[in-house]
C-alpha cells in the first residue's frame, strides 16, 4: 500500500536503486580488492581507509533512500532492517534491489491499474 503518489514512489524507487548499485559495487570492490591488498600484498592502510570511509558515507545516503521508500510504501520494520543490511553484506544489495523493485512495481501496478514505472 502506497502512502504517496505513484510518481513520488517511482522517483524514490529510482533513487534507492541507484544507491543500492553504488553501495553494492563499492562494497564488493572493497571486499574483493582492498582487503586482499591490505592483508596479502601489505599495501598501506591510507588509501584503503579512505575507500572504507567513502563506503561509510555512501551507506548513510543508502539508508536515507531506503527510509524514504519505506515511508512512502509503509514497509514493515523488518523489511526496512533487511533492506538496510543489504548495504553491509557483499552482494546482498543486488538481491535486495531486485526484490524491492519487483515488489514496489507490483504495488504500483495494483494501485494505478497499469504497469509500474522503471
C-alpha positions, 0 to 999 in steps of 0.5 A, a space after each residue: 500500500 502506497 502512502 504517496 503518489 505513484 510518481 513520488 514512489 517511482 522517483 524514490 524507487 529510482 533513487 534507492 536503486 541507484 544507491 543500492 548499485 553504488 553501495 553494492 559495487 563499492 562494497 564488493 570492490 572493497 571486499 574483493 580488492 582492498 582487503 586482499 591488498 591490505 592483508 596479502 600484498 601489505 599495501 598501506 592502510 591510507 588509501 584503503 581507509 579512505 575507500 572504507 570511509 567513502 563506503 561509510 558515507 555512501 551507506 548513510 545516503 543508502 539508508 536515507 533512500 531506503 527510509 524514504 521508500 519505506 515511508 512512502 510504501 509503509 514497509 514493515 520494520 523488518 523489511 526496512 532492517 533487511 533492506 538496510 543490511 543489504 548495504 553491509 553484506 557483499 552482494 546482498 544489495 543486488 538481491 535486495 534491489 531486485 526484490 524491492 523493485 519487483 515488489 514496489 512495481 507490483 504495488 504500483 501496478 495494483 494501485 494505478 491499474 497499469 504497469 509500474 514505472 522503471 
